[in-house]
Amino acid sequence: MSSNPRVQLAVFKRIDAALSTYYQRCGHTNYYNARGHGVFLQYILDEELNDKDIPIETELSDHNDPNQCAYKITNSKSGAVFPLPSYAPVMDSVHKDRFMFYVLQYCYQHGESPSDDYVRATILARVLACPQTQTSQAQKQKPVHNTNASVDVDNKNDDDDDD
C-alpha cells in the first residue's frame, strides 16, 4: 500500500485529470479553479484527505462499501457538484454517492474517465441494482401508506353504501 501522502497526491492529480474529461462530457466546462486544481483535487486539499490514515487504495478498492468512501465531493465545503450524465435517471443522494464512487474508482484504476458506454452498461447497472439505500427504506414505508390509502378508499365505499 502506498499510504505515502506524496504518492497519494500524484494519484489524486491523475484522478483529477480524468474527472476533468468526465465533467466536460457532462457539460461542465469550469472544472479547474484559478490555481489549476480541479474540483476533486481541491476537495481533497480542502478536506485534508491526503492522509496516510486514509489510503486511497482502501477508499477506492473493489472491497470497499461505496457508502463508506471518504471521497464524497458533494459533501465539500465549496458546495461542489458531481454531475450525472444526461442519460442517467434521477437518483436520490445515496445512489448519487454510489455513482460518484464508481466513477472515481474507475478513474483511479484506469487513469482515465469511463466511457459513456461503460457508464451505461456497468456503473449505472451497479448503482441502480443496489437495493440497500434510502430509496429502499422509503419503498418499505410505501405499503404502509398504500394500506392507509386503501383503508380510506374502503371507508369511502362504506360511506357510499350508507347513502
N, C-alpha and C positions, 0 to 999 in steps of 0.2 A: 504494500500500500504506500502511496506517495502522499502522506499527510503533511509534507513539507509545504508551508504557505507559498513559497516561491514557485514550486512546481504547480500547485493548485492554481495560482494566479495565471500562469500560462494556459492552463486548461480552461479556466473561466474566460480568458480572452478568445480562445478558439471557439468556445460555445457562443460567445457574444457575436463573433463574426458570422457564425452560421445562423444565428437568430436574426441578424440583420436581413438576410435573404428571406427568411420566413416572414418577417414583418412586412417587407416590401411586397411580397406576393399577396399579403392580406390587405394591401393598400395603405400601409403606414409608412410614410416617407421620412419621418423625423425620428428615426431610431437613435441616432447619435446626438449627444449633447455637445456643448461648445468645447469641452475638454477632450472630445473624441471617445468618450465612454458610451457604449450602448446601454440600453435600458437594463439588460441583465447584469452587465459588469457594474454599473452604477448601483444597482440594488445590492449586489454582493458587497461592495465597498461601504455603502450606507449602513447596511445591517451587520457589518463586521463578520461576514460568513466565511472569509478566507482564514480559517482557523484549523489548526491541526486536530482539534477535538470534533470537527465536523468534516470528516474526509469525504471528498466528492465521490470517490469510488463506492462509498457506502450509501450516500444520499441518492445516487442515480443508478444503483445496481439493479439487476433484474430481480433481486430478492427483497428489495425494499418496498414497503407499502407506499403507494403514491400519496396516500393521505398523511403519511408521516414525514414526507420530504421537507427539508428546511427551506428549499428554494421555491418560495411562492411569491413571485414578482408582484402579484396583485395585493399582497399584504405590505407593500413597501410604504415608507414614509412619504415618498414622492407622489403616490397615487397612480403609479404606472399601471397600464392595462396590458393584458395579454390577449391579442386579437385572435378571433376564431375565423377560419376561412368562411367565405360567403355560403358555401355549400353545407356547412355544419349546422345541425339543428340547434335550436335554443336549448341551453343547458343551465342547470342550477349551479351554484358556486362549487359544490363538491365535484360535480362532473367536470367543470372547467378546470379545477385544480388537477384532476386526474389527467385531463387532456394536456395541460401545460407540462406535467411531469413527463408524459410520454414523448412530447416534442423535445424537451430538454434532454431526456435520456438518449433520444436518437442523435441529437447534436453532439452529445458527449461521446457516444460510442462510435459515430461515423465521421465527426468533424465537419459535417455539412447539414444543411436543412433537409428535412424529409420532403420528398416529392409530394405533390397533390395526390397522386395515385396511392402512395404509401399511407398518407394521412387518411384517405377514404377507406382503404381496404384493411388497414391494420390498427391505426391509432383510434379512429372513431369506433371501429368494431369493438376494441378492448374497452373503451370508455363506456359505451352505451350498453355493453353486455354486463357491466358490473351492477349486481343487484343491491349491494350494500352502499347506501348513501342517504342523504337527507330525503331524496326523492322517494326511496323505498319506504322510509318511515312515514312520509305523507301518504303513500299508497296504502300502507297498513291502516291508516286512520280513515281512509275513504269509505270502507264498508260501514263504519260507524255512522258516517254522515248519510250514506245511502240508506242504511237501515232507518235512520230518523226520517229521511225523506219518504220512504215507503210507508212509515207509520203515519206521517202527515197525509199522504195520499189515501191511506186506508181510512183515516179519520174523516177526510172529505167525503169519501164514498159512504161512510156510515151516516154522515150528515145528510147526504143526498137521499139516502134510504128513508130518513126520518121525515122528509117532506111529503 
